[in-house]
Amino acid sequence: MGWKVCSAGAGVADNMLSAVRELGFPTGFHAPFWLFDDDLALKSHPGYRRAKSGDEKVAAALVSDLGIDFIVRIKDKLPSDAIFVAPHAYEASGDNAIPQVFAAACAMIAQGDIDTDIVQVTRVFHTGADPMERMSLRAEFEGTVTPGSRYVLVDDVINMGVTLAELANHVRGRGGIVLAVVALVNAGRIKRLQPARKTIRELERRHGNGIAEIFGIVPGALTANEANYLIGFRSTDEIRNRLAKAKKETYLRLRSKGIERQS
């Protein structure tokens, strides 16, 4: 199956995603477990580029070198009998192999299960994107969730937490319980994923339903870094104008890489 490339428009009707993000990280959600505050060590690994391009064997070596001791240190803090799930595509060729290999290592060491059914069906091209581009290029997931089961979400790098928030929405919306997040790198300005309630209340006061209409994201389902970014806009029109500019920037950025975005 090929990738879809999706972006938010002026409203939900313009967004190719069928799902509104209604469920963020649950109240009282623990901050992610992470190893590095930036991606320097990850990108400095000699196998990084090949692992990022889909080489699973090289990704396994990278995870072994950087992540195994970290997983061992946190394993007693992870829920027992959990299902570990990472963003990955139907066809791994050319796709970042690190998250799924890292999730498999977490599952093995923590004595959990690895999910292979939930897949990301949109390619978001977040590398090099600014915050507004990241918010407009939302990931979409398909696949079966076991109701009542406990899930741990895994990724190689957290920036704004956008992709993991969409994965959490998919899992929780189908009856799964999201209990933890594990990452090699947490590069977000705010390290937690759940937004401050007072920030959400202010966004709702300032913009009403505007955020949901523009991005297809209910304010309470924003990540902490998404909410912190949006609080800098004083009006909904200001958000719309910045989004329009971001869509042009995305078009030019992807076009420079030879990628044509579907619309």
Contacts in CASP RR format, 6 or more apart in sequence:
PFRMAT RR
TARGET T0000
AUTHOR 0000-0000-0000
METHOD contacts of the structure
MODEL  1
MGWKVCSAGAGVADNMLSAVRELGFPTGFHAPFWLFDDDLALKSHPGYRR
AKSGDEKVAAALVSDLGIDFIVRIKDKLPSDAIFVAPHAYEASGDNAIPQ
VFAAACAMIAQGDIDTDIVQVTRVFHTGADPMERMSLRAEFEGTVTPGSR
YVLVDDVINMGVTLAELANHVRGRGGIVLAVVALVNAGRIKRLQPARKTI
RELERRHGNGIAEIFGIVPGALTANEANYLIGFRSTDEIRNRLAKAKKET
YLRLRSKGIERQS
1 90 0 8 1.000
1 91 0 8 1.000
1 121 0 8 1.000
2 90 0 8 1.000
2 91 0 8 1.000
3 89 0 8 1.000
3 121 0 8 1.000
3 122 0 8 1.000
3 123 0 8 1.000
4 16 0 8 1.000
4 121 0 8 1.000
4 122 0 8 1.000
4 123 0 8 1.000
4 140 0 8 1.000
4 262 0 8 1.000
5 122 0 8 1.000
5 123 0 8 1.000
5 124 0 8 1.000
5 125 0 8 1.000
5 137 0 8 1.000
5 254 0 8 1.000
5 259 0 8 1.000
5 261 0 8 1.000
5 262 0 8 1.000
6 15 0 8 1.000
6 16 0 8 1.000
6 17 0 8 1.000
6 122 0 8 1.000
6 124 0 8 1.000
6 137 0 8 1.000
6 138 0 8 1.000
6 140 0 8 1.000
6 262 0 8 1.000
7 15 0 8 1.000
7 16 0 8 1.000
7 136 0 8 1.000
7 137 0 8 1.000
7 138 0 8 1.000
7 247 0 8 1.000
7 250 0 8 1.000
7 261 0 8 1.000
8 14 0 8 1.000
8 15 0 8 1.000
8 17 0 8 1.000
8 135 0 8 1.000
8 136 0 8 1.000
8 137 0 8 1.000
8 138 0 8 1.000
8 214 0 8 1.000
8 215 0 8 1.000
8 216 0 8 1.000
8 243 0 8 1.000
9 15 0 8 1.000
9 136 0 8 1.000
9 214 0 8 1.000
9 243 0 8 1.000
9 247 0 8 1.000
10 214 0 8 1.000
10 240 0 8 1.000
10 243 0 8 1.000
10 244 0 8 1.000
11 213 0 8 1.000
11 214 0 8 1.000
11 216 0 8 1.000
12 20 0 8 1.000
12 212 0 8 1.000
12 213 0 8 1.000
12 216 0 8 1.000
15 138 0 8 1.000
15 215 0 8 1.000
15 216 0 8 1.000
16 122 0 8 1.000
16 262 0 8 1.000
16 263 0 8 1.000
17 122 0 8 1.000
17 138 0 8 1.000
17 140 0 8 1.000
17 216 0 8 1.000
18 140 0 8 1.000
19 140 0 8 1.000
19 169 0 8 1.000
19 170 0 8 1.000
20 212 0 8 1.000
20 216 0 8 1.000
20 217 0 8 1.000
20 218 0 8 1.000
21 138 0 8 1.000
21 165 0 8 1.000
21 166 0 8 1.000
21 169 0 8 1.000
21 216 0 8 1.000
21 217 0 8 1.000
21 218 0 8 1.000
21 221 0 8 1.000
22 169 0 8 1.000
22 173 0 8 1.000
22 218 0 8 1.000
22 221 0 8 1.000
23 168 0 8 1.000
23 169 0 8 1.000
23 172 0 8 1.000
23 173 0 8 1.000
23 221 0 8 1.000
24 165 0 8 1.000
24 168 0 8 1.000
24 169 0 8 1.000
24 172 0 8 1.000
24 194 0 8 1.000
24 220 0 8 1.000
24 221 0 8 1.000
24 222 0 8 1.000
24 223 0 8 1.000
25 165 0 8 1.000
25 168 0 8 1.000
25 178 0 8 1.000
25 181 0 8 1.000
25 193 0 8 1.000
25 194 0 8 1.000
25 223 0 8 1.000
26 172 0 8 1.000
26 178 0 8 1.000
26 194 0 8 1.000
27 194 0 8 1.000
28 194 0 8 1.000
29 178 0 8 1.000
29 192 0 8 1.000
29 193 0 8 1.000
29 194 0 8 1.000
30 179 0 8 1.000
30 180 0 8 1.000
31 191 0 8 1.000
31 192 0 8 1.000
31 193 0 8 1.000
32 158 0 8 1.000
32 180 0 8 1.000
32 181 0 8 1.000
32 182 0 8 1.000
32 183 0 8 1.000
32 186 0 8 1.000
32 191 0 8 1.000
32 192 0 8 1.000
32 193 0 8 1.000
33 74 0 8 1.000
33 77 0 8 1.000
33 78 0 8 1.000
33 180 0 8 1.000
33 181 0 8 1.000
33 182 0 8 1.000
33 183 0 8 1.000
34 158 0 8 1.000
34 182 0 8 1.000
34 183 0 8 1.000
34 184 0 8 1.000
34 185 0 8 1.000
34 186 0 8 1.000
34 191 0 8 1.000
35 66 0 8 1.000
35 67 0 8 1.000
35 70 0 8 1.000
35 183 0 8 1.000
35 184 0 8 1.000
35 185 0 8 1.000
36 42 0 8 1.000
36 184 0 8 1.000
36 185 0 8 1.000
36 186 0 8 1.000
37 185 0 8 1.000
37 186 0 8 1.000
37 187 0 8 1.000
38 185 0 8 1.000
38 187 0 8 1.000
39 157 0 8 1.000
39 185 0 8 1.000
39 187 0 8 1.000
41 66 0 8 1.000
42 48 0 8 1.000
42 62 0 8 1.000
42 66 0 8 1.000
42 156 0 8 1.000
42 157 0 8 1.000
42 184 0 8 1.000
42 185 0 8 1.000
45 51 0 8 1.000
45 62 0 8 1.000
45 65 0 8 1.000
45 66 0 8 1.000
47 55 0 8 1.000
47 58 0 8 1.000
47 61 0 8 1.000
47 62 0 8 1.000
48 62 0 8 1.000
50 58 0 8 1.000
51 58 0 8 1.000
51 59 0 8 1.000
51 61 0 8 1.000
51 62 0 8 1.000
51 96 0 8 1.000
51 97 0 8 1.000
51 98 0 8 1.000
51 101 0 8 1.000
52 96 0 8 1.000
52 97 0 8 1.000
52 98 0 8 1.000
53 94 0 8 1.000
53 96 0 8 1.000
53 97 0 8 1.000
54 92 0 8 1.000
54 93 0 8 1.000
54 94 0 8 1.000
54 95 0 8 1.000
54 96 0 8 1.000
54 97 0 8 1.000
55 97 0 8 1.000
56 92 0 8 1.000
56 97 0 8 1.000
56 100 0 8 1.000
56 101 0 8 1.000
58 97 0 8 1.000
59 97 0 8 1.000
59 98 0 8 1.000
59 100 0 8 1.000
59 101 0 8 1.000
59 102 0 8 1.000
60 101 0 8 1.000
60 105 0 8 1.000
62 98 0 8 1.000
62 101 0 8 1.000
63 98 0 8 1.000
63 101 0 8 1.000
63 102 0 8 1.000
63 105 0 8 1.000
64 105 0 8 1.000
66 184 0 8 1.000
67 102 0 8 1.000
67 105 0 8 1.000
67 184 0 8 1.000
68 105 0 8 1.000
68 109 0 8 1.000
70 184 0 8 1.000
71 105 0 8 1.000
71 106 0 8 1.000
71 109 0 8 1.000
71 110 0 8 1.000
71 182 0 8 1.000
72 109 0 8 1.000
74 182 0 8 1.000
75 109 0 8 1.000
75 110 0 8 1.000
77 180 0 8 1.000
78 106 0 8 1.000
78 110 0 8 1.000
78 152 0 8 1.000
78 180 0 8 1.000
78 182 0 8 1.000
79 150 0 8 1.000
79 152 0 8 1.000
79 179 0 8 1.000
79 180 0 8 1.000
80 110 0 8 1.000
80 111 0 8 1.000
80 112 0 8 1.000
81 111 0 8 1.000
81 112 0 8 1.000
81 113 0 8 1.000
81 150 0 8 1.000
82 107 0 8 1.000
82 110 0 8 1.000
82 112 0 8 1.000
82 113 0 8 1.000
82 150 0 8 1.000
82 151 0 8 1.000
82 152 0 8 1.000
82 179 0 8 1.000
82 180 0 8 1.000
83 107 0 8 1.000
83 112 0 8 1.000
83 113 0 8 1.000
83 114 0 8 1.000
83 115 0 8 1.000
83 146 0 8 1.000
83 149 0 8 1.000
83 150 0 8 1.000
83 151 0 8 1.000
83 152 0 8 1.000
84 103 0 8 1.000
84 104 0 8 1.000
84 106 0 8 1.000
84 107 0 8 1.000
84 110 0 8 1.000
84 112 0 8 1.000
84 113 0 8 1.000
84 114 0 8 1.000
84 115 0 8 1.000
84 151 0 8 1.000
84 152 0 8 1.000
84 154 0 8 1.000
84 182 0 8 1.000
85 103 0 8 1.000
85 114 0 8 1.000
85 115 0 8 1.000
85 118 0 8 1.000
85 151 0 8 1.000
85 152 0 8 1.000
85 153 0 8 1.000
85 154 0 8 1.000
85 167 0 8 1.000
85 171 0 8 1.000
86 99 0 8 1.000
86 100 0 8 1.000
86 102 0 8 1.000
86 103 0 8 1.000
86 153 0 8 1.000
86 154 0 8 1.000
86 155 0 8 1.000
87 99 0 8 1.000
87 120 0 8 1.000
87 139 0 8 1.000
87 141 0 8 1.000
87 155 0 8 1.000
87 163 0 8 1.000
87 164 0 8 1.000
87 167 0 8 1.000
88 95 0 8 1.000
88 99 0 8 1.000
88 100 0 8 1.000
88 119 0 8 1.000
88 120 0 8 1.000
89 95 0 8 1.000
89 119 0 8 1.000
89 120 0 8 1.000
89 121 0 8 1.000
89 123 0 8 1.000
90 119 0 8 1.000
90 121 0 8 1.000
92 100 0 8 1.000
96 156 0 8 1.000
98 156 0 8 1.000
98 184 0 8 1.000
99 154 0 8 1.000
99 155 0 8 1.000
99 156 0 8 1.000
102 154 0 8 1.000
102 155 0 8 1.000
102 156 0 8 1.000
102 182 0 8 1.000
102 184 0 8 1.000
103 114 0 8 1.000
103 115 0 8 1.000
103 154 0 8 1.000
104 114 0 8 1.000
106 152 0 8 1.000
106 154 0 8 1.000
106 182 0 8 1.000
107 113 0 8 1.000
107 114 0 8 1.000
108 114 0 8 1.000
110 152 0 8 1.000
115 151 0 8 1.000
117 143 0 8 1.000
117 144 0 8 1.000
118 141 0 8 1.000
118 142 0 8 1.000
118 143 0 8 1.000
118 144 0 8 1.000
118 145 0 8 1.000
118 167 0 8 1.000
118 170 0 8 1.000
118 171 0 8 1.000
119 141 0 8 1.000
119 142 0 8 1.000
119 143 0 8 1.000
120 139 0 8 1.000
120 140 0 8 1.000
120 141 0 8 1.000
120 163 0 8 1.000
120 167 0 8 1.000
121 140 0 8 1.000
121 141 0 8 1.000
121 142 0 8 1.000
122 138 0 8 1.000
122 139 0 8 1.000
122 140 0 8 1.000
124 134 0 8 1.000
124 137 0 8 1.000
124 138 0 8 1.000
124 139 0 8 1.000
124 162 0 8 1.000
124 163 0 8 1.000
125 137 0 8 1.000
125 250 0 8 1.000
125 253 0 8 1.000
125 254 0 8 1.000
125 257 0 8 1.000
125 259 0 8 1.000
126 133 0 8 1.000
126 134 0 8 1.000
126 137 0 8 1.000
126 159 0 8 1.000
126 162 0 8 1.000
126 163 0 8 1.000
128 253 0 8 1.000
129 137 0 8 1.000
129 250 0 8 1.000
129 253 0 8 1.000
130 246 0 8 1.000
130 249 0 8 1.000
131 160 0 8 1.000
131 225 0 8 1.000
131 226 0 8 1.000
131 229 0 8 1.000
132 229 0 8 1.000
132 242 0 8 1.000
132 243 0 8 1.000
132 245 0 8 1.000
132 246 0 8 1.000
133 246 0 8 1.000
133 249 0 8 1.000
133 250 0 8 1.000
133 253 0 8 1.000
134 159 0 8 1.000
134 160 0 8 1.000
134 162 0 8 1.000
135 160 0 8 1.000
135 162 0 8 1.000
135 215 0 8 1.000
135 217 0 8 1.000
135 226 0 8 1.000
135 229 0 8 1.000
136 215 0 8 1.000
136 243 0 8 1.000
136 246 0 8 1.000
136 247 0 8 1.000
136 250 0 8 1.000
137 250 0 8 1.000
138 162 0 8 1.000
138 166 0 8 1.000
138 215 0 8 1.000
138 216 0 8 1.000
138 217 0 8 1.000
139 162 0 8 1.000
139 163 0 8 1.000
139 166 0 8 1.000
139 167 0 8 1.000
140 166 0 8 1.000
141 166 0 8 1.000
141 167 0 8 1.000
141 170 0 8 1.000
143 170 0 8 1.000
144 174 0 8 1.000
145 151 0 8 1.000
145 170 0 8 1.000
145 171 0 8 1.000
145 173 0 8 1.000
145 174 0 8 1.000
145 175 0 8 1.000
145 176 0 8 1.000
146 176 0 8 1.000
147 174 0 8 1.000
147 175 0 8 1.000
147 176 0 8 1.000
148 175 0 8 1.000
148 176 0 8 1.000
148 177 0 8 1.000
149 176 0 8 1.000
149 177 0 8 1.000
150 176 0 8 1.000
150 177 0 8 1.000
150 179 0 8 1.000
151 171 0 8 1.000
151 176 0 8 1.000
151 177 0 8 1.000
151 178 0 8 1.000
151 179 0 8 1.000
152 178 0 8 1.000
152 179 0 8 1.000
152 180 0 8 1.000
152 181 0 8 1.000
152 182 0 8 1.000
153 164 0 8 1.000
153 167 0 8 1.000
153 168 0 8 1.000
153 171 0 8 1.000
153 178 0 8 1.000
153 180 0 8 1.000
153 181 0 8 1.000
153 182 0 8 1.000
154 181 0 8 1.000
154 182 0 8 1.000
154 183 0 8 1.000
155 163 0 8 1.000
155 164 0 8 1.000
155 181 0 8 1.000
155 182 0 8 1.000
155 183 0 8 1.000
156 183 0 8 1.000
156 184 0 8 1.000
156 185 0 8 1.000
157 183 0 8 1.000
157 184 0 8 1.000
157 185 0 8 1.000
157 187 0 8 1.000
158 164 0 8 1.000
158 181 0 8 1.000
158 183 0 8 1.000
158 185 0 8 1.000
158 186 0 8 1.000
158 187 0 8 1.000
158 188 0 8 1.000
158 193 0 8 1.000
159 187 0 8 1.000
159 188 0 8 1.000
159 225 0 8 1.000
160 188 0 8 1.000
160 223 0 8 1.000
160 225 0 8 1.000
160 226 0 8 1.000
160 229 0 8 1.000
161 188 0 8 1.000
161 193 0 8 1.000
161 223 0 8 1.000
161 225 0 8 1.000
161 226 0 8 1.000
162 223 0 8 1.000
162 226 0 8 1.000
164 181 0 8 1.000
164 193 0 8 1.000
164 223 0 8 1.000
165 193 0 8 1.000
165 221 0 8 1.000
165 222 0 8 1.000
165 223 0 8 1.000
165 226 0 8 1.000
168 178 0 8 1.000
169 221 0 8 1.000
171 177 0 8 1.000
171 178 0 8 1.000
172 178 0 8 1.000
181 193 0 8 1.000
188 225 0 8 1.000
189 225 0 8 1.000
189 228 0 8 1.000
190 224 0 8 1.000
190 225 0 8 1.000
190 228 0 8 1.000
192 224 0 8 1.000
193 223 0 8 1.000
193 224 0 8 1.000
194 223 0 8 1.000
194 224 0 8 1.000
195 220 0 8 1.000
195 222 0 8 1.000
195 223 0 8 1.000
195 224 0 8 1.000
195 226 0 8 1.000
195 227 0 8 1.000
195 228 0 8 1.000
196 224 0 8 1.000
196 227 0 8 1.000
199 224 0 8 1.000
199 227 0 8 1.000
199 228 0 8 1.000
199 231 0 8 1.000
200 219 0 8 1.000
200 220 0 8 1.000
200 222 0 8 1.000
200 227 0 8 1.000
202 231 0 8 1.000
203 211 0 8 1.000
203 219 0 8 1.000
203 222 0 8 1.000
203 227 0 8 1.000
203 230 0 8 1.000
203 231 0 8 1.000
204 219 0 8 1.000
206 234 0 8 1.000
206 235 0 8 1.000
206 236 0 8 1.000
207 219 0 8 1.000
207 230 0 8 1.000
207 236 0 8 1.000
207 239 0 8 1.000
208 236 0 8 1.000
210 236 0 8 1.000
210 239 0 8 1.000
211 217 0 8 1.000
211 218 0 8 1.000
211 219 0 8 1.000
211 222 0 8 1.000
211 230 0 8 1.000
211 239 0 8 1.000
212 218 0 8 1.000
212 219 0 8 1.000
214 236 0 8 1.000
214 239 0 8 1.000
214 240 0 8 1.000
214 243 0 8 1.000
217 226 0 8 1.000
219 227 0 8 1.000
220 227 0 8 1.000
222 230 0 8 1.000
230 239 0 8 1.000
233 239 0 8 1.000
233 242 0 8 1.000
250 261 0 8 1.000
251 261 0 8 1.000
254 260 0 8 1.000
254 261 0 8 1.000
END
